[in-house]
């Protein structure tokens, strides 16, 4: 039988006597020999070949290599992976090849230009992105490109990498994804890039254990901020003329004190606050939701979200912000609604949340939740595809 080059232009001619197709013998054909000889030149040390010569040979290799067997391309990729001066065009062809060829470069090569890794992340398949995610030199820009396809295997592989810093946009995107992907909650909450804005937003759709972790991790003291801004309060709130709305909003966000107010802005007693909260626990009607918003100094939307939250932790935050006495809070959470019963273990858990919170921090969280003009919260809300009025996610539904 005559030898047959599987990569040749003509098909194999059957043996004249037996009419059987000849068996291919890889590596003995002129084309395979050409590819090997060209790869010998490409991997020569820089002292033996100039950059122009190497690039010219690489162009020849590009023309021939995609017409040979994957095994031979993998052989070429293995050799090229050891050379720091490999021409980018040749590297690009190899890293976008099928996974068994691309892995020789993506896993075995140390000096792959970042631009090529980004291109492979965008144009390759899932196996290519998983290999790139395991690279020691994974950069922020490459990680951003890997995230664009929103493949959970790739995302989880990157989130395990503490040595790779993720961009703010990617973190915002992951926070939005976590609303419907509970598998992201744990890995995402361990990331150093996560900031209070992210944690306070994720709070609404994570489970009880992670809600406690968020309140612990993002605890803050506004004392330094309040001290730095204290001279502005009399100018803005007692001065003549219309105050700057931006300054007023931020001063309210940082304000230490809170005095419950009635419908006409009049101060109300703690007894009125407790009776209002008690009524809200029994049946949060629209009027009660509105009243809770007034005494708490928050919007009607946030008031409704807190009262309808199935976990009860936001209610504990609100009560601590209102300076509700500990015994009165425990009595409030032991009030059953119209169609529910009180779980003693749950009541004890909520009491522990209440006890762990500082009053000033609770007020900071409450006002952060109500900070509708926060650019970062607005961006995550857009990524969620929700309007502000619709922003309420049941953790059990997620």
C-alpha positions as a printed NumPy array, in Angstrom:
array([[  0.   ,   0.   ,   0.   ],
       [  1.119,   3.566,  -0.57 ],
       [  1.317,   6.064,   2.282],
       [ -1.481,   8.631,   2.57 ],
       [ -1.163,  12.173,   3.96 ],
       [ -4.38 ,  12.853,   5.872],
       [ -3.833,  16.577,   5.421],
       [ -3.263,  16.395,   1.675],
       [ -5.491,  17.812,  -0.975],
       [ -6.475,  14.487,  -2.536],
       [ -8.402,  11.692,  -0.863],
       [ -6.864,   8.277,  -0.185],
       [ -6.884,   5.974,  -3.231],
       [ -8.007,   2.431,  -2.405],
       [ -5.446,  -0.312,  -2.946],
       [ -5.852,  -1.707,  -6.437],
       [ -5.759,  -5.328,  -5.298],
       [ -7.606,  -5.297,  -1.954],
       [ -9.736,  -2.144,  -2.485],
       [ -8.995,  -1.216,   1.153],
       [ -8.276,   2.365,   2.187],
       [ -4.642,   2.612,   3.316],
       [ -3.831,   3.355,   6.982],
       [ -2.482,   6.846,   7.647],
       [  0.986,   7.125,   9.083],
       [  1.174,  10.554,  10.759],
       [  4.489,  12.311,  10.612],
       [  6.012,  10.779,   7.487],
       [  4.335,  13.06 ,   4.949],
       [  6.022,  16.084,   3.337],
       [  3.464,  18.406,   4.901],
       [  4.095,  17.105,   8.402],
       [  7.837,  17.346,   7.834],
       [  7.445,  20.906,   6.584],
       [  5.49 ,  21.921,   9.704],
       [  8.104,  20.341,  11.973],
       [ 10.987,  22.005,  10.129],
       [  9.32 ,  25.399,  10.268],
       [  8.601,  24.995,  13.985],
       [ 12.301,  24.144,  14.456],
       [ 13.138,  27.562,  13.051],
       [ 10.462,  29.469,  14.983],
       [ 11.759,  28.217,  18.33 ],
       [ 15.408,  29.083,  17.63 ],
       [ 17.086,  31.356,  20.237],
       [ 17.01 ,  35.071,  19.47 ],
       [ 20.76 ,  35.074,  18.775],
       [ 20.303,  32.728,  15.82 ],
       [ 17.292,  34.341,  14.147],
       [ 16.031,  37.897,  13.838],
       [ 12.516,  38.992,  14.76 ],
       [ 11.691,  39.619,  11.095],
       [ 12.897,  36.17 ,  10.092],
       [ 10.95 ,  34.537,  12.895],
       [  7.794,  36.402,  11.878],
       [  8.269,  35.408,   8.216],
       [  8.646,  31.738,   9.145],
       [  5.594,  32.03 ,  11.426],
       [  3.531,  33.248,   8.458],
       [  4.578,  30.159,   6.527],
       [  3.718,  27.977,   9.493],
       [  0.305,  29.63 ,   9.822],
       [ -0.476,  28.672,   6.246],
       [  0.411,  25.031,   6.759],
       [ -0.377,  24.278,  10.392],
       [ -4.16 ,  24.572,  10.16 ],
       [ -4.117,  21.88 ,   7.447],
       [ -2.496,  19.168,   9.552],
       [ -3.773,  16.844,  12.248],
       [ -4.624,  18.238,  15.73 ],
       [ -1.935,  15.995,  17.214],
       [  0.725,  17.705,  15.117],
       [ -0.649,  21.162,  15.948],
       [ -0.499,  20.208,  19.634],
       [  3.125,  19.197,  19.12 ],
       [  3.879,  22.593,  17.568],
       [  2.045,  24.362,  20.399],
       [  4.072,  22.477,  23.007],
       [  7.313,  23.696,  21.421],
       [  6.106,  27.256,  20.875],
       [  4.978,  27.489,  24.502],
       [  8.628,  27.354,  25.609],
       [  9.683,  30.364,  23.497],
       [  9.18 ,  33.866,  24.862],
       [  9.641,  35.502,  21.428],
       [  6.877,  33.576,  19.653],
       [  5.111,  35.734,  17.017],
       [  1.676,  36.888,  18.264],
       [ -0.147,  35.731,  15.114],
       [  1.08 ,  32.162,  15.626],
       [  0.173,  32.255,  19.312],
       [ -3.29 ,  33.538,  18.451],
       [ -3.946,  30.689,  16.048],
       [ -2.842,  28.102,  18.602],
       [ -4.764,  29.47 ,  21.597],
       [ -7.971,  29.69 ,  19.544],
       [ -7.516,  26.143,  18.287],
       [ -9.461,  23.26 ,  19.793],
       [ -8.89 ,  22.813,  23.564],
       [ -6.332,  19.985,  23.348],
       [ -4.126,  22.237,  21.211],
       [ -4.855,  25.518,  23.002],
       [ -4.052,  24.09 ,  26.434],
       [ -0.393,  23.673,  25.433],
       [ -0.199,  27.475,  25.31 ],
       [ -2.903,  28.577,  27.751],
       [ -1.659,  26.227,  30.472],
       [  1.961,  25.625,  29.497],
       [  3.188,  29.063,  28.356],
       [  4.282,  31.716,  30.825],
       [  4.626,  34.67 ,  28.478],
       [  1.344,  35.055,  26.638],
       [  0.515,  38.728,  25.919],
       [ -2.478,  39.999,  27.88 ],
       [ -4.167,  41.181,  24.679],
       [ -4.123,  37.634,  23.284],
       [ -5.574,  36.207,  26.495],
       [ -8.383,  38.769,  26.326],
       [ -9.058,  37.828,  22.713],
       [ -9.101,  34.128,  23.584],
       [-11.447,  34.836,  26.489],
       [-13.872,  36.641,  24.205],
       [-13.696,  34.42 ,  21.114],
       [-12.835,  31.016,  22.561],
       [-15.14 ,  28.421,  24.045],
       [-15.858,  27.557,  27.672],
       [-12.86 ,  25.165,  27.961],
       [-10.558,  27.969,  26.766],
       [-11.938,  30.338,  29.398],
       [-11.598,  27.732,  32.149],
       [ -7.936,  27.245,  31.241],
       [ -7.298,  30.992,  31.218],
       [ -9.021,  31.322,  34.61 ],
       [ -6.398,  28.972,  36.073],
       [ -3.396,  30.972,  34.836],
       [ -1.025,  32.314,  37.466],
       [ -0.801,  35.686,  35.695],
       [ -4.565,  36.249,  35.547],
       [ -5.042,  40.025,  35.424],
       [ -8.045,  42.244,  36.098],
       [ -8.548,  42.971,  32.401],
       [ -8.432,  39.279,  31.452],
       [-10.803,  38.365,  34.302],
       [-13.239,  41.035,  33.061],
       [-13.184,  39.477,  29.596],
       [-13.74 ,  35.989,  31.019],
       [-16.818,  37.207,  32.89 ],
       [-18.578,  38.567,  29.808],
       [-20.13 ,  35.218,  28.899],
       [-21.557,  34.774,  32.435],
       [-20.621,  31.075,  32.555],
       [-20.99 ,  29.843,  36.111],
       [-18.043,  27.404,  35.968],
       [-15.741,  30.182,  34.82 ],
       [-17.097,  32.68 ,  37.343],
       [-16.695,  30.266,  40.244],
       [-13.126,  29.483,  39.165],
       [-12.251,  33.183,  39.16 ],
       [-13.966,  33.923,  42.477],
       [-11.732,  31.317,  44.103],
       [ -8.68 ,  33.306,  43.008],
       [ -7.772,  35.624,  45.868],
       [ -4.704,  36.81 ,  43.936],
       [ -6.73 ,  38.383,  41.122],
       [ -8.379,  41.751,  41.768],
       [-11.745,  42.199,  40.051],
       [-12.9  ,  45.518,  38.617],
       [-15.718,  47.521,  40.15 ],
       [-17.954,  46.933,  37.124],
       [-17.505,  43.152,  37.346],
       [-18.296,  43.192,  41.073],
       [-21.452,  45.206,  40.376],
       [-22.405,  42.7  ,  37.707],
       [-21.774,  39.722,  39.989],
       [-23.811,  41.305,  42.785],
       [-26.719,  41.682,  40.353],
       [-26.288,  38.065,  39.18 ],
       [-26.249,  36.828,  42.779],
       [-29.906,  37.838,  43.136],
       [-30.858,  34.729,  41.145],
       [-27.678,  32.645,  41.567],
       [-27.379,  31.589,  45.234],
       [-24.2  ,  29.657,  44.421],
       [-22.445,  33.037,  44.148],
       [-23.379,  34.251,  47.637],
       [-20.598,  32.573,  49.598],
       [-17.697,  33.14 ,  47.166],
       [-18.755,  36.72 ,  46.476],
       [-19.071,  37.687,  50.135],
       [-15.496,  36.493,  50.672],
       [-14.098,  38.831,  48.03 ],
       [-12.013,  41.75 ,  49.272],
       [-13.415,  43.992,  46.5  ],
       [-16.902,  43.881,  48.018],
       [-17.856,  47.19 ,  49.646],
       [-20.701,  48.238,  51.97 ],
       [-22.907,  49.253,  49.026],
       [-22.63 ,  45.733,  47.623],
       [-23.168,  44.034,  50.961],
       [-26.178,  46.131,  51.953],
       [-27.781,  45.389,  48.581],
       [-27.072,  41.645,  48.672],
       [-28.581,  41.635,  52.166],
       [-32.062,  41.523,  50.636],
       [-31.63 ,  38.17 ,  48.879],
       [-29.122,  36.151,  50.925],
       [-29.952,  33.701,  53.71 ],
       [-29.901,  34.363,  57.463],
       [-26.3  ,  33.257,  58.017],
       [-24.996,  35.564,  55.307],
       [-27.179,  38.45 ,  56.472],
       [-25.485,  38.201,  59.84 ],
       [-22.095,  38.086,  58.123],
       [-22.893,  41.212,  56.095],
       [-23.899,  43.178,  59.177],
       [-20.695,  42.069,  60.898],
       [-18.298,  42.61 ,  57.999],
       [-19.548,  46.023,  56.933],
       [-20.007,  47.522,  60.398],
       [-18.913,  51.159,  60.409],
       [-18.751,  54.155,  62.701],
       [-19.805,  57.492,  61.225],
       [-18.223,  59.479,  64.064],
       [-15.338,  60.872,  62.028],
       [-17.679,  61.818,  59.184],
       [-20.146,  63.51 ,  61.536],
       [-17.378,  65.469,  63.22 ],
       [-16.019,  66.676,  59.892],
       [-19.461,  67.806,  58.689],
       [-20.929,  69.214,  61.902],
       [-20.357,  72.86 ,  60.891],
       [-22.539,  72.424,  57.819],
       [-25.724,  71.397,  59.62 ],
       [-26.734,  74.845,  60.955],
       [-25.911,  76.477,  57.62 ],
       [-28.005,  74.03 ,  55.621],
       [-30.923,  73.323,  57.962],
       [-31.255,  76.673,  59.747],
       [-29.91 ,  79.094,  57.166],
       [-31.979,  81.316,  54.95 ],
       [-32.788,  80.395,  51.391],
       [-33.081,  77.043,  49.686],
       [-30.333,  74.617,  50.721],
       [-28.251,  72.709,  48.227],
       [-30.219,  69.47 ,  47.706],
       [-27.082,  67.367,  47.204],
       [-25.509,  68.671,  50.405],
       [-28.77 ,  68.227,  52.301],
       [-29.125,  64.611,  51.127],
       [-25.605,  63.671,  52.188],
       [-25.919,  65.425,  55.548],
       [-29.087,  63.444,  56.262],
       [-27.214,  60.267,  55.313],
       [-24.498,  61.084,  57.853],
       [-26.765,  62.487,  60.617],
       [-26.332,  60.891,  64.051],
       [-29.637,  61.833,  65.653],
       [-33.109,  60.668,  64.762],
       [-36.368,  61.942,  66.23 ],
       [-39.57 ,  60.146,  65.181],
       [-42.027,  62.54 ,  63.557],
       [-45.746,  62.482,  62.938],
       [-47.789,  63.419,  59.87 ],
       [-47.221,  67.146,  60.433],
       [-43.567,  66.847,  61.378],
       [-44.283,  66.959,  65.11 ],
       [-42.122,  64.834,  67.457],
       [-43.849,  61.66 ,  68.66 ],
       [-43.259,  59.716,  71.832],
       [-41.742,  56.26 ,  72.15 ],
       [-45.177,  54.998,  73.171],
       [-46.604,  56.078,  69.819],
       [-43.674,  54.479,  68.   ],
       [-44.178,  51.172,  69.84 ],
       [-47.909,  51.144,  69.14 ],
       [-47.259,  51.844,  65.469],
       [-44.684,  49.042,  65.272],
       [-47.019,  46.688,  67.095],
       [-49.797,  47.411,  64.61 ],
       [-47.352,  46.861,  61.747],
       [-46.411,  43.421,  63.1  ],
       [-50.058,  42.38 ,  63.233],
       [-51.186,  43.727,  59.888],
       [-48.991,  46.003,  57.713],
       [-51.764,  47.903,  55.923],
       [-50.964,  50.756,  53.562],
       [-51.698,  53.302,  56.288],
       [-49.39 ,  51.515,  58.725],
       [-46.644,  51.246,  56.112],
       [-46.899,  54.99 ,  55.597],
       [-46.851,  55.638,  59.346],
       [-43.756,  53.438,  59.815],
       [-42.026,  55.42 ,  57.104],
       [-42.776,  58.693,  58.902],
       [-41.644,  57.625,  62.38 ],
       [-38.528,  55.951,  60.941],
       [-37.613,  58.783,  58.607],
       [-37.503,  56.486,  55.572],
       [-39.39 ,  56.233,  52.305],
       [-42.67 ,  54.386,  51.969],
       [-41.02 ,  51.882,  49.602],
       [-38.314,  50.955,  52.105],
       [-40.885,  50.769,  54.893],
       [-42.923,  48.267,  52.853],
       [-39.848,  46.245,  51.992],
       [-38.83 ,  45.983,  55.648],
       [-42.28 ,  45.02 ,  56.89 ],
       [-42.776,  42.382,  54.199],
       [-39.308,  40.876,  54.467],
       [-39.731,  37.214,  55.541],
       [-36.489,  37.055,  57.522],
       [-37.112,  39.86 ,  60.006],
       [-33.501,  41.104,  60.113],
       [-34.346,  44.446,  58.448],
       [-37.024,  44.957,  61.102],
       [-34.357,  44.453,  63.774],
       [-32.141,  47.027,  62.06 ],
       [-35.02 ,  49.532,  61.934],
       [-35.943,  49.025,  65.575],
       [-32.342,  49.508,  66.702],
       [-32.144,  52.693,  64.627],
       [-35.306,  53.924,  66.397],
       [-33.728,  53.248,  69.829],
       [-36.413,  50.709,  70.754],
       [-35.649,  49.211,  74.2  ],
       [-34.453,  45.607,  74.109],
       [-37.42 ,  44.172,  76.037],
       [-39.891,  46.041,  73.859],
       [-38.196,  44.741,  70.71 ],
       [-38.428,  41.175,  71.993],
       [-42.121,  41.692,  72.638],
       [-42.594,  43.078,  69.126],
       [-40.999,  40.112,  67.363],
       [-43.151,  37.747,  69.411],
       [-46.298,  39.272,  67.928],
       [-47.762,  36.932,  65.328],
       [-49.267,  38.244,  62.12 ],
       [-52.674,  37.38 ,  60.75 ],
       [-51.576,  34.136,  59.111],
       [-48.379,  33.168,  60.919],
       [-47.116,  31.822,  64.23 ],
       [-44.13 ,  32.874,  66.306],
       [-41.047,  30.644,  66.196],
       [-39.223,  30.978,  69.57 ],
       [-35.879,  30.074,  67.993],
       [-36.397,  32.714,  65.328],
       [-37.277,  35.319,  67.948],
       [-34.076,  34.546,  69.853],
       [-32.074,  34.811,  66.633],
       [-33.552,  38.229,  65.818],
       [-32.836,  39.377,  69.348],
       [-29.197,  38.377,  68.889],
       [-29.102,  40.433,  65.671],
       [-30.612,  43.382,  67.535],
       [-28.053,  43.059,  70.325],
       [-25.118,  42.895,  67.916],
       [-25.937,  46.188,  66.214],
       [-24.703,  49.598,  67.252],
       [-27.412,  52.235,  67.048],
       [-25.422,  54.586,  64.797],
       [-24.543,  51.725,  62.451],
       [-28.21 ,  50.698,  62.252],
       [-29.127,  54.223,  61.238],
       [-26.381,  54.192,  58.619],
       [-27.705,  50.925,  57.137],
       [-31.282,  52.18 ,  57.178],
       [-30.363,  55.352,  55.335],
       [-28.08 ,  53.511,  52.938],
       [-31.005,  51.263,  51.969],
       [-33.035,  54.399,  51.297],
       [-30.317,  56.163,  49.282],
       [-32.01 ,  55.994,  45.894],
       [-29.659,  58.462,  44.202],
       [-26.538,  56.439,  45.02 ],
       [-24.902,  55.917,  41.582],
       [-23.613,  52.457,  42.453],
       [-26.96 ,  51.208,  43.739],
       [-28.632,  52.654,  40.647],
       [-26.202,  50.786,  38.378],
       [-26.766,  47.446,  40.114],
       [-30.528,  48.01 ,  39.98 ],
       [-30.272,  48.555,  36.214],
       [-28.226,  45.363,  35.881],
       [-30.971,  43.567,  37.788],
       [-33.465,  44.842,  35.249],
       [-35.683,  46.216,  38.013],
       [-37.265,  49.557,  38.774],
       [-36.725,  51.024,  42.214],
       [-40.332,  50.225,  43.128],
       [-39.835,  46.573,  42.185],
       [-36.625,  46.097,  44.134],
       [-37.648,  43.398,  46.569],
       [-36.423,  39.816,  46.273],
       [-37.481,  36.991,  48.541],
       [-34.377,  34.982,  49.611],
       [-36.408,  31.764,  49.475],
       [-37.438,  32.524,  45.897],
       [-33.824,  33.097,  44.926]])
